[in-house]
Amino acid sequence: MMKFFKSRTLAARLRMSSMITCLSVLTGVTTGLTVQAQAQAQDTQARLVITNVEVDYVQGQLFIYGRNFNTPTGAPPVVHLMEIEVNVKIYGPSTVVVALPPTLQRAGSYLLTMSTGPNVEQNDSFDVTLGTQGPKGDKGDKGDTGPKGDKGDTGPKGDKGDIGPQGLKGDKGDTGPKGDRGDIGPQGLKGDRGDIGPQGLKGDRGETGSQGPPGPGAAVIVKNISVLTALHPNCTPSTINQTMYCNTAVHRYCARNGYKTGFGPLEYSGTWDIAFSCVK
């Protein structure tokens, strides 16, 4: 039924309210489907599944493979072959080994069932053909998607590849920052002799030099220190460097021996001999 309204504003508000209601219903349906899909995935992973069966006629055993063969109590699962319960010899989460009675080793097809509890996901069945192979059966339904497998191990390192072609010349990079100052290098080789420098400033006057040798008309006389000591008692080996005493003794010796004056001492050998000069 179509309704008409005089006010356009009221009509717009009613249309908006209808859209919000539809979106709310759609969100609820989507959430329900997501929860249902998650529940189905969890049931699939926990469901008991028989994948394949092998027969050992020599040992009289039946090997059953699959997943989720554990029971909540830890007891072995219940296995029937053609509605006859068989003895479980070995059991684990993915493998169960049962004894195969001689009466069930005749050629033919048999229904195998396994149960770990009363729930639907704790039961599964499998068609087993013993002896000669029977005719090909109809194609079965597509099985449920299995759980995601574990991450595989890292493969071995591959061989070194061939050298690739020469790349294009890159653009010139920006100038780098200024580096730190380097260490002082080793001592260099001795350079060539430089040119003579300019005349230096006049130096200070030097000290008075030692007594020079006597000139012409002078005589060098060597006597024992005792001779001078007799002329001046303070002229001794210990005061030989104090020229005042020994100079007086030398002057007295020269005057007494016909000389005008005397100079010295000039040398002292350290063996009591002393040299001095007398000038006429």
C-alpha positions as CSV (number, residue, x, y, z in Angstrom):
1,M,0.0,0.0,0.0
2,M,1.4,3.4,-1.0
3,K,0.7,6.4,1.3
4,F,1.0,10.0,0.4
5,F,2.0,12.8,2.9
6,K,1.5,16.6,2.5
7,S,4.7,17.3,4.3
8,R,7.9,16.4,2.4
9,T,9.9,16.6,5.6
10,L,7.8,13.8,7.2
11,A,8.1,11.7,4.1
12,A,11.9,12.0,4.2
13,R,12.1,11.1,7.8
14,L,9.9,8.0,7.2
15,R,12.2,6.9,4.4
16,M,15.3,7.4,6.6
17,S,13.7,5.3,9.4
18,S,13.0,2.5,7.0
19,M,16.6,2.5,5.7
20,I,18.0,2.3,9.3
21,T,15.6,-0.6,10.1
22,C,16.8,-2.5,7.0
23,L,20.5,-2.0,7.9
24,S,19.9,-3.2,11.5
25,V,18.3,-6.4,10.2
26,L,21.1,-6.9,7.7
27,T,23.7,-6.5,10.4
28,G,22.0,-9.0,12.6
29,V,21.8,-11.5,9.8
30,T,25.5,-11.0,8.9
31,T,26.6,-11.4,12.6
32,G,24.6,-14.6,12.9
33,L,26.1,-16.1,9.7
34,T,29.6,-15.2,11.0
35,V,29.0,-16.9,14.3
36,Q,27.5,-20.0,12.6
37,A,30.5,-20.2,10.2
38,Q,33.0,-20.0,13.2
39,A,31.1,-22.7,15.0
40,Q,31.1,-25.0,11.9
41,A,34.9,-24.4,11.5
42,Q,35.5,-25.4,15.2
43,D,33.3,-28.5,14.8
44,T,35.1,-29.5,11.7
45,Q,38.5,-29.3,13.4
46,A,37.4,-31.3,16.4
47,R,35.4,-33.9,14.4
48,L,36.6,-37.5,14.2
49,V,37.5,-38.4,10.6
50,I,38.7,-41.7,9.1
51,T,40.9,-40.9,6.1
52,N,42.3,-44.3,5.0
53,V,42.6,-48.0,6.1
54,E,45.4,-50.6,5.4
55,V,45.1,-54.4,5.9
56,D,47.9,-56.7,7.1
57,Y,46.7,-60.3,6.3
58,V,49.9,-61.9,7.7
59,Q,49.5,-60.4,11.2
60,G,45.7,-60.3,10.9
61,Q,45.5,-56.6,11.7
62,L,43.7,-53.5,10.4
63,F,45.4,-50.1,10.4
64,I,43.0,-47.1,10.6
65,Y,44.3,-43.6,10.0
66,G,42.7,-40.2,10.5
67,R,42.4,-37.5,13.2
68,N,40.8,-36.9,16.6
69,F,40.8,-40.5,17.7
70,N,41.3,-39.5,21.3
71,T,38.5,-40.1,23.8
72,P,37.5,-37.7,26.7
73,T,38.3,-40.5,29.2
74,G,41.5,-41.7,27.6
75,A,39.9,-45.1,26.9
76,P,40.4,-46.7,23.4
77,P,37.8,-45.8,20.8
78,V,35.0,-48.4,20.0
79,V,35.5,-49.9,16.5
80,H,33.0,-52.1,14.6
81,L,33.5,-54.0,11.4
82,M,30.3,-55.2,9.8
83,E,28.6,-54.3,13.1
84,I,31.0,-56.7,14.9
85,E,33.1,-55.0,17.6
86,V,36.8,-55.8,17.1
87,N,39.6,-55.7,19.7
88,V,41.7,-52.4,19.7
89,K,45.4,-53.3,20.1
90,I,47.0,-49.9,19.7
91,Y,45.4,-46.5,19.6
92,G,46.5,-42.9,19.3
93,P,45.2,-39.5,18.2
94,S,45.7,-40.3,14.5
95,T,46.3,-44.1,14.3
96,V,44.3,-47.1,15.6
97,V,45.3,-50.8,15.1
98,V,42.6,-53.5,15.6
99,A,42.7,-57.3,15.4
100,L,41.1,-58.7,12.2
101,P,39.1,-61.9,13.0
102,P,39.5,-64.8,10.5
103,T,35.8,-64.7,9.8
104,L,36.2,-61.1,8.5
105,Q,39.2,-61.8,6.2
106,R,37.0,-63.1,3.4
107,A,36.9,-61.1,0.2
108,G,34.2,-58.5,0.3
109,S,33.2,-55.0,1.3
110,Y,32.6,-54.1,4.9
111,L,31.4,-51.1,6.8
112,L,33.9,-49.8,9.4
113,T,32.7,-47.5,12.1
114,M,34.6,-45.8,15.0
115,S,33.2,-43.9,18.0
116,T,34.8,-41.9,20.8
117,G,31.6,-40.6,22.3
118,P,27.8,-40.1,21.8
119,N,28.0,-36.9,19.8
120,V,27.8,-36.8,16.0
121,E,31.3,-35.3,15.6
122,Q,32.7,-38.2,17.7
123,N,31.6,-40.9,15.1
124,D,32.6,-41.7,11.6
125,S,32.3,-44.6,9.1
126,F,34.5,-46.0,6.3
127,D,33.8,-48.6,3.5
128,V,36.6,-51.3,3.6
129,T,37.2,-53.7,0.7
130,L,39.0,-57.0,1.6
131,G,40.4,-59.5,-0.9
132,T,39.7,-58.8,-4.6
133,Q,38.9,-55.2,-5.4
134,G,35.3,-54.5,-6.1
135,P,33.7,-52.3,-8.7
136,K,34.4,-48.6,-8.7
137,G,32.0,-46.8,-6.6
138,D,30.3,-43.5,-7.1
139,K,32.2,-40.3,-6.6
140,G,31.8,-39.2,-3.0
141,D,31.0,-35.8,-1.7
142,K,33.7,-33.2,-1.3
143,G,35.3,-33.4,2.1
144,D,35.5,-30.6,4.6
145,T,38.5,-28.3,4.4
146,G,41.3,-29.5,6.7
147,P,43.0,-27.4,9.3
148,K,45.9,-25.2,8.3
149,G,49.2,-27.1,8.4
150,D,52.2,-26.2,10.4
151,K,54.8,-23.9,8.9
152,G,57.5,-25.8,7.0
153,D,61.2,-25.9,7.7
154,T,63.4,-23.3,6.1
155,G,64.9,-24.6,2.9
156,P,68.6,-24.9,2.1
157,K,70.5,-21.9,1.0
158,G,70.4,-21.5,-2.7
159,D,73.4,-21.2,-5.1
160,K,75.0,-17.9,-5.7
161,G,73.5,-16.2,-8.7
162,D,75.3,-14.8,-11.7
163,I,76.6,-11.2,-11.6
164,G,74.0,-8.9,-13.0
165,P,74.7,-6.3,-15.8
166,Q,76.3,-3.0,-15.0
167,G,73.9,-0.6,-13.6
168,L,73.4,3.0,-14.8
169,K,75.6,5.7,-13.3
170,G,73.9,7.3,-10.3
171,D,73.5,11.0,-9.7
172,K,76.2,12.8,-7.8
173,G,75.6,12.7,-4.1
174,D,75.4,15.6,-1.7
175,T,78.5,17.0,-0.2
176,G,79.2,15.2,3.1
177,P,79.8,17.0,6.4
178,K,83.3,18.2,7.3
179,G,85.4,15.5,8.8
180,D,87.3,15.6,12.1
181,R,90.9,16.9,12.1
182,G,93.4,14.2,11.5
183,D,96.3,13.1,13.6
184,I,99.7,14.9,13.3
185,G,101.8,13.1,10.7
186,P,105.3,11.7,11.2
187,Q,108.4,14.0,11.2
188,G,109.4,15.0,7.7
189,L,112.9,14.8,6.2
190,K,115.4,17.5,7.0
191,G,115.1,20.4,4.6
192,D,117.8,22.1,2.7
193,R,119.9,24.8,4.4
194,G,118.2,28.2,4.1
195,D,119.8,31.4,2.9
196,I,121.8,33.5,5.3
197,G,119.5,35.8,7.3
198,P,119.9,39.5,7.8
199,Q,122.4,41.0,10.2
200,G,121.2,40.6,13.8
201,L,121.1,43.4,16.4
202,K,124.3,44.2,18.3
203,G,124.7,42.0,21.3
204,D,125.5,42.9,24.9
205,R,129.2,43.4,25.9
206,G,130.8,40.1,27.0
207,E,132.6,39.3,30.2
208,T,136.4,40.0,30.5
209,G,138.4,37.2,29.2
210,S,141.1,35.2,31.0
211,Q,144.7,36.5,31.3
212,G,146.6,36.2,28.0
213,P,150.2,35.0,27.6
214,P,153.0,37.6,28.3
215,G,154.2,39.7,25.4
216,P,157.8,40.6,24.3
217,G,160.1,41.5,27.3
218,A,158.2,39.4,29.7
219,A,159.3,36.1,31.2
220,V,157.1,33.2,32.2
221,I,158.2,31.8,35.5
222,V,157.1,28.5,37.1
223,K,157.6,28.1,40.8
224,N,156.2,26.1,43.7
225,I,153.2,27.6,45.3
226,S,155.1,27.8,48.5
227,V,157.3,30.6,47.0
228,L,154.3,32.8,46.6
229,T,152.9,31.8,50.0
230,A,156.1,33.0,51.6
231,L,155.5,36.4,49.9
232,H,151.8,36.5,50.9
233,P,150.4,34.1,53.5
234,N,146.9,34.1,52.0
235,C,148.1,32.8,48.6
236,T,147.5,29.1,49.0
237,P,146.2,26.2,46.9
238,S,142.7,26.8,48.3
239,T,142.7,30.6,47.4
240,I,144.4,30.2,44.0
241,N,141.3,31.5,42.2
242,Q,141.1,34.5,44.4
243,T,143.6,36.5,42.3
244,M,143.9,39.4,44.8
245,Y,146.2,37.5,47.2
246,C,148.3,35.6,44.6
247,N,148.6,38.7,42.4
248,T,150.2,40.6,45.2
249,A,152.6,37.7,45.8
250,V,153.6,37.6,42.1
251,H,154.2,41.4,42.0
252,R,156.4,41.2,45.1
253,Y,158.4,38.3,43.5
254,C,158.9,40.1,40.2
255,A,160.0,43.4,42.0
256,R,162.5,41.6,44.1
257,N,164.0,39.9,41.0
258,G,164.6,43.1,38.9
259,Y,161.3,43.3,37.0
260,K,159.0,46.3,36.9
261,T,155.8,44.3,37.6
262,G,154.2,40.9,37.4
263,F,151.0,39.2,36.2
264,G,149.4,36.0,37.3
265,P,149.0,33.4,38.3
266,L,148.6,32.1,34.7
267,E,148.3,28.4,35.3
268,Y,148.1,26.1,38.2
269,S,148.8,22.4,37.5
270,G,147.4,21.1,40.8
271,T,150.7,19.6,41.7
272,W,151.9,22.7,43.7
273,D,153.5,24.3,40.6
274,I,152.2,27.7,39.5
275,A,153.1,29.8,36.4
276,F,153.1,33.6,36.3
277,S,154.9,36.3,34.3
278,C,157.3,39.2,35.1
279,V,157.7,42.2,32.8
280,K,160.9,44.4,32.7
